[in-house]
Structures are given as structure tokens and as C-alpha cells.
Amino acid sequence: MRKIVLMMSVSLDGYIEGPHREIDWHRVDAELHRHFNEEISRFGALLDGRVTHELMAAYWPTADQDPASTPTEAEFAGIWRDIPKIVYSRTLERADWNTTVVRDVVPEEVRALKEQPGGDLGLGGADLAAAFLRHDLVDEFRIYVHPVLIGAGKPLFPQTDALTALRLTETRTFGNGVVLLRYERVPAGQV
């Protein structure tokens, strides 16, 4: 069965974006971008909220046509265009670039999606991740901690009273100081 993999960049103090939605503090160099290309190209689909999808769709569909794009960025443009995408939105009417719009996170529909053949499903966006977490649908966490404190903004994880037990499966330090923390959920009863 496919897994739902939350893959997000975060500041050391736990934010995915600054107070004005800025992400200019991300430390994505060639090494990290190549890693992202490899990881994302293995996914069977990307699951994003509207904001994340619109941010990606504003740049990546034609990034490989920009003479200023690096080869790694041009490669990612093709990966992003070709991979199936599911956007969860109550307001978006339609989306291009191999994208299906779904109105709500329905656990039974997500479980059926996980049972389909293909690669794991990459989950992005804090609000969508919160909805998936509420429904106990996230199987793996790939958190990229950037070496910066931004002080305020949107946190990756919502406040909750629920305990989610995780098992560390991988760490990796990139040359730019970003650290990957990869965790899998511990099945109930194995805590």
C-alpha cells in the first residue's frame, strides 16, 4: 500500500513561512534541489492545498524555458508538470498541469487512493497536513530543517492534544546546513 508522506521545509523554530508568507529564508542550493528532484520524482502523485498548488503553478510549468534556470531547476519543471497532482480546495474551480481538484479530505477516499498502484503520495502545505493529521492519514514525515530562526509565521504543526508516536528512520545533513529528519508513524499498540 502506498504511504502518505508529508514533505516540508521548516525553520529551526518550527515555521514553514514568515508572518507575511515569505519563504526567502529557505536554503535550497544545488545539492538540496537535486535531492528534492530525486525524492519527488518517485512519488505517484502530489497532494497539495490550493495555496501551495498556486505557488507552484505560478512558476514551475515554464521554468525550464527561462534561460536563467539551472539544469536542476529545468529538470524539476518537467517533474512537476508530469506528476499527477491532487489539489484540495473548496474555492478552486479547475487547475491545469495534470491536476485534479478535490473539495474535501474524505478519509475513505484517501485510503482508496493509497490502495491504488504506484509510488507513495507526497503531501504538502500546513493546512492540508493538519487535515490529514486530524484524520490520522500521514504515514511518514520528511522534515527539512533550515538553519535559520525566523521568530514568527505559520507553524508546520497545529496545536493538538493528540500524541503521535514516531520512529526516526533517517537523518541527513546537507552541505548548506539543512538537516533532513525522516520519521515513520509507530503503529498503535507498538509505542
N, C-alpha and C positions, 0 to 999 in steps of 0.2 A: 504494500500500500504506500502511496505517495505521502510525503510529510509536508506540513505547512512550516515554512522556515521564515522566521522574522529576521530580516537582514537590514540593519540600520546603523548609521553613524551617529555618535553621541559625543558631547564634550565630556571631559573628566567629571564635571559636576552634574552630569545627567541630562543635558538638554539636547534636543535634536535641531533646534533653531533658536535664534536670538529673539528678543522681545518684539522685533519688527520683521520677523520671518527670515532674517538674514542667515545664510549658511556659508558666508565668505570665510569663515574660520576653519572650514574643512581642509585637511591637509592631504589632498589627493595628488600624489605625484605619479610618475610613470609606472613604478613598481606596484603601487596600490591599485592603479587603474587597470593594469594587466590582470591582477588578481580578481578584481571585480568582473572583468570580461570573462575570465575562465569560470568563475562561480555562476554568474548569471546565465551564461550560455548553456549550462547544464540543467537549468530549470525547465520544467514542462510548460510553465506559464507564470506570469507576474500578476499578483493580486494587489491592487492599489486603491486608495481613496481618490476622490476627484482632484483634490489639491495636488497630490503627488503626481497623478497622471498628467494634469495640465502643465505642471512644471516641466516634466519630461518631454511632453509633446510639443512644447514651445521651442525646444532646441534640437533634440536628437533626431527627428526624422530626416533632416537635411544637413546634419553636422558634418557628414563625410564629404559634402560639396564645398565646405568652407576651406579655402586654401590655408588658413591658419590652424586647422585641426591637425593634431598629431596623428600618426598611424594608429595608435591605441584608441584615440577618440573616434577616428573613422571606423575602426573595427566595431566599437561599441554601437555606433549609429546603426550598422547593419544588424547587430544582435538585437537591439531594441526594436527596430522595425519589424523583424521577422518573428519574434517570440509572441505567442498568444498572450493577450492581456485581458484581465477582467477588472473593470473599474466599478467600485461600489459607490453609487451616488443616487440620491433622490432627486437631484436637480438636472443632471446632465442628460440631455436627450439622445445624443449619439456621440460616437467617437470613432476616429479613423485609426489606421495603422494596426490592423489585426486585433481590434479591441471590441469586447462585448461589455455592455453596460448592464449591471445588476443593481436593483434598487436596495435590497436589504441583505444583511448577513443572516441567512437561514441555515442553522446548523445541519439539518438533514441534507440540504443542497451541497454544502461544503463537504460533508462526509462522502456524498456520492461523487463529487469531483475528485476527492482523494483516492477513490477506488478505481478511477479511470487509469488506463496505462499511460506511461510517460514519466518524465522527470518530476522531482519534487516541485512544490509551488512556493515561489518567493513572495513574501508578504512585506509591504512597505507602507509607511505612514502611521503616525502615532494614534490618530483617532480610529483608523481601521484596526490597528493592532489591539487597541483597547477593546473593541467589539469582539474580536476573535478571542482575546483572553477571557472576556466575560463568559463566552460560550465554551471555554476550555478546548479551543481548537488549535493552539500553537504547539507544535511538536519540538521545534528546535529554535534556538536563539543564536544568531551570529551578530554580535555587537562589536562594532569597530570604535574603540575609544580613542578620540583625538586628544593630543597633548595640549589642551587649552582649557582654561576656565572662562566661561562667558558670563557667569553671575546671575543671569535671568533668561527666561524664554519659555519654550514649550518643553516640558519633561517627556522623556520617552515613555515612561510607565505611569499610568494613573494611580492615584491613591486607592488602596483597597485593603480590606480586612482579610482577604484570602491569602493563604500560604501556598506557594507553588514551589515544590522541591525540584531542584535541577542538579544535573551531573555534568561537571566540566569534562569536555571531550577533546578540546584542542585550545592551545594558545599559540599565537604567532606575533612576533614583533617585526614590524616593517621598518625599513631604514629611516623613514621620516618620523618615527616615534609613535605611530598609530599601533595600537595593540588590538588584535582580534581575540575576543573571548567567545568561545563556542560552547554552548550548553545544550543538553537534551533534557527533556522532562523526565522525571523519575515516575514510573507508573505508580498509581495508587496502591498502597499496601507494601511498597518496597522502600519507603522512606526510612 
